[in-house]
Amino acid sequence: MRHLFVALVILISLAASAASVAVAEDEPRLPVGAMTPAPEGEGWTNLFSEENAAHWKNVTDKLEGVFTIENGVFHVSGRKPTRYIAWMGDSFGDFELHVEFKVAEGANSGVFFRSDPDDPVQGGMEIQVYGDHGKAPTTQGSGALYDIATPMFNMALPAGEWNSYDIRFVDSRLEVVYNGWKVLDIDVSLMTMPIGKFDTPLALMPREGHIILQDHGDEVWFRNLFVRAL
């Protein structure tokens, strides 16, 4: 009887081990990225520097205190309704941009470019900022060209960690590197019909506009927003 009990225990252990291996094999093996460093060299402008901080403006309404910039960190405490904060120092056409951001789980924001401060939603494109670590990539998830294109991978780091985007937009070619991995490479000139939220085909949208950050009612931090005109 004792030998039978031992054999039964061994069989149960082997079955449990096999089940554990099966579960592990079913789990997707996904890449893990890391924040890229802020760029250096000629031509880069830090939009959060002391001399440039004054050019940020809430362009949605006249409410004060929507954001702060202290020690190079742009902080949105999160207030409803959704607001848009534009850098009004200059507009950009072809450019490279680096920005780092940190959000809580489920927090929503975005980086807009070639955008119209009078109508950011329809007048510019957005790379979504979202606290969706571990979730499948979607057209409304982090790293997406919002409501248009799904990134190859969702590279979001866990909530509370700093992430980075490196965005390059030349003519109609848009590339996005998310925590070191290129996740989007799009030619918007091919988008000759209205897609997603846009009433205007992306191929016909202006080739120059402002950089805008979104206050979607959630707390979010940005830093090291460097841009270089090309």
C-alpha positions in Angstrom: 0.0 0.0 0.0 2.8 2.4 0.9 4.5 1.8 -2.5 1.2 2.5 -4.2 0.8 5.8 -2.3 4.3 6.9 -3.3 3.7 6.1 -6.9 0.4 8.1 -6.8 2.2 11.1 -5.4 4.9 10.9 -8.1 2.2 10.7 -10.8 0.4 13.7 -9.4 3.7 15.7 -9.2 4.6 14.8 -12.8 1.1 15.8 -14.0 1.4 19.2 -12.2 4.8 19.8 -13.6 3.6 19.0 -17.2 0.7 21.3 -16.7 3.0 24.1 -15.6 5.3 23.6 -18.6 2.2 23.7 -20.9 1.0 27.0 -19.4 4.5 28.5 -19.8 4.7 27.4 -23.4 1.3 29.0 -24.1 2.5 32.4 -22.7 3.6 34.6 -25.6 7.2 35.6 -25.6 7.2 39.3 -26.3 10.1 41.8 -26.5 11.0 44.0 -23.6 12.3 47.4 -24.5 14.2 50.1 -22.6 14.0 53.9 -22.7 16.4 55.5 -25.2 18.6 58.4 -24.0 17.8 62.0 -24.8 19.6 63.2 -28.0 22.7 65.4 -28.1 24.3 67.5 -30.7 23.5 70.4 -33.0 20.0 71.3 -34.0 18.1 69.8 -31.1 15.8 72.1 -29.0 14.6 71.1 -25.6 11.0 72.4 -25.4 11.0 72.0 -21.6 14.1 74.2 -21.0 13.7 77.3 -19.0 13.7 79.6 -22.0 11.1 77.5 -23.9 8.8 76.6 -21.0 6.9 79.9 -21.3 5.8 79.0 -24.9 3.5 76.2 -23.6 -0.2 77.2 -23.6 -3.5 75.6 -22.8 -5.2 76.2 -26.1 -8.6 74.7 -25.2 -9.9 77.3 -22.7 -8.7 80.0 -20.3 -8.3 77.7 -17.3 -5.0 78.3 -15.5 -2.9 75.7 -13.7 -3.7 72.9 -16.1 0.1 72.0 -16.2 3.4 72.8 -14.5 7.0 72.6 -15.7 9.5 72.3 -12.9 13.1 71.2 -13.3 12.5 70.2 -16.9 9.5 67.9 -16.0 6.1 68.7 -17.6 3.3 67.6 -15.2 -0.4 67.3 -15.9 -2.5 66.7 -12.8 -5.5 65.6 -14.9 -8.7 67.6 -15.1 -11.8 67.0 -17.1 -12.8 67.9 -19.7 -10.0 67.0 -22.1 -7.6 69.8 -22.9 -4.7 70.4 -25.2 -1.5 72.2 -24.4 0.5 73.4 -27.4 4.1 74.7 -27.8 3.5 78.0 -29.5 7.1 79.0 -30.0 7.2 77.6 -33.5 5.6 75.1 -35.8 7.3 72.0 -37.4 7.0 70.2 -40.7 9.7 67.6 -41.2 11.2 66.8 -37.8 12.7 64.3 -35.4 11.4 64.3 -31.8 12.4 62.5 -28.6 10.1 62.6 -25.6 10.0 60.6 -22.3 6.8 60.0 -20.4 5.5 58.3 -17.2 1.8 57.4 -16.5 -0.2 55.5 -14.0 -2.0 52.3 -15.0 -4.9 53.1 -17.4 -3.8 56.8 -17.7 -4.5 58.3 -21.1 -2.6 61.1 -23.0 -1.0 61.7 -26.3 1.7 63.5 -28.3 0.3 65.5 -31.2 2.3 66.9 -34.1 1.7 68.9 -37.3 -1.3 69.9 -35.4 -3.7 72.9 -35.4 -4.1 74.4 -31.9 -7.6 75.5 -32.9 -8.6 71.8 -33.7 -6.1 69.3 -32.4 -8.4 66.3 -32.8 -9.1 66.8 -36.5 -6.2 69.0 -37.3 -3.2 66.9 -36.3 -2.0 63.3 -35.8 -1.4 61.7 -32.4 0.9 59.0 -31.0 -1.1 57.6 -28.1 0.3 57.6 -24.6 -1.4 55.1 -22.4 -0.8 53.1 -19.2 -1.5 49.7 -20.8 1.6 47.6 -19.9 1.1 44.0 -20.8 -1.9 44.5 -23.0 -2.2 43.6 -26.7 -1.4 46.5 -29.1 -4.4 48.2 -30.7 -5.2 51.4 -32.7 -6.0 53.1 -29.4 -3.2 51.7 -27.3 0.2 53.1 -26.5 2.5 53.6 -29.5 -0.4 53.7 -31.9 -1.0 56.4 -34.5 -4.3 57.0 -32.7 -7.3 55.4 -34.3 -5.3 54.7 -37.5 -2.4 52.2 -37.1 -1.6 49.5 -34.5 2.0 49.3 -33.4 3.9 46.1 -34.1 4.4 45.6 -30.3 3.1 47.2 -27.2 6.4 48.2 -25.6 4.9 50.0 -22.5 6.9 49.5 -19.4 5.1 48.9 -16.0 3.1 51.8 -14.6 5.2 54.5 -13.0 8.3 53.8 -15.1 9.7 56.2 -17.7 9.2 55.4 -21.4 10.4 57.0 -24.5 9.2 57.8 -28.0 11.5 58.7 -30.9 9.4 60.0 -33.7 10.6 60.9 -37.2 8.3 62.5 -39.8 9.7 63.4 -43.1 7.4 64.4 -46.0 4.7 61.6 -45.7 6.9 59.0 -43.9 6.2 58.5 -40.2 8.4 56.3 -38.0 7.9 55.7 -34.3 10.5 54.0 -32.0 9.0 53.0 -28.7 11.5 52.2 -25.9 14.1 51.3 -28.5 11.9 49.2 -30.9 10.5 50.5 -34.2 6.8 49.9 -33.9 5.4 52.0 -36.7 6.7 52.8 -40.2 3.9 54.4 -42.3 3.5 56.4 -45.5 0.5 58.6 -44.9 0.4 59.6 -48.6 -1.3 56.2 -49.2 -4.2 57.2 -46.9 -6.3 59.0 -49.5 -9.7 58.3 -47.9 -11.0 59.2 -44.4 -9.8 56.6 -41.9 -10.7 56.2 -38.2 -11.6 59.4 -36.4 -10.4 61.6 -39.3 -12.8 63.4 -41.6 -9.9 64.4 -43.8 -7.7 61.9 -45.5 -4.3 61.9 -43.8 -2.7 62.4 -47.3 -4.4 65.8 -47.5 -3.6 67.0 -44.0 -1.2 70.0 -43.5 2.5 69.2 -43.7 3.3 71.6 -40.8 1.9 72.4 -37.4 2.4 72.5 -33.7 3.5 70.0 -31.1 0.7 69.5 -28.6 0.4 67.4 -25.4 -3.0 66.1 -24.2 -4.6 66.4 -20.8 -7.2 63.6 -20.9 -8.1 63.9 -17.3 -5.3 61.6 -16.0 -2.1 62.3 -14.3 0.9 62.2 -16.6 4.5 63.4 -16.7 6.7 64.3 -19.7 10.4 65.2 -19.8 13.3 65.6 -22.3 11.1 66.7 -25.2 13.7 67.4 -27.8 12.8 68.3 -31.4 15.0 68.9 -34.4 13.7 70.4 -37.7 14.8 68.5 -40.8 
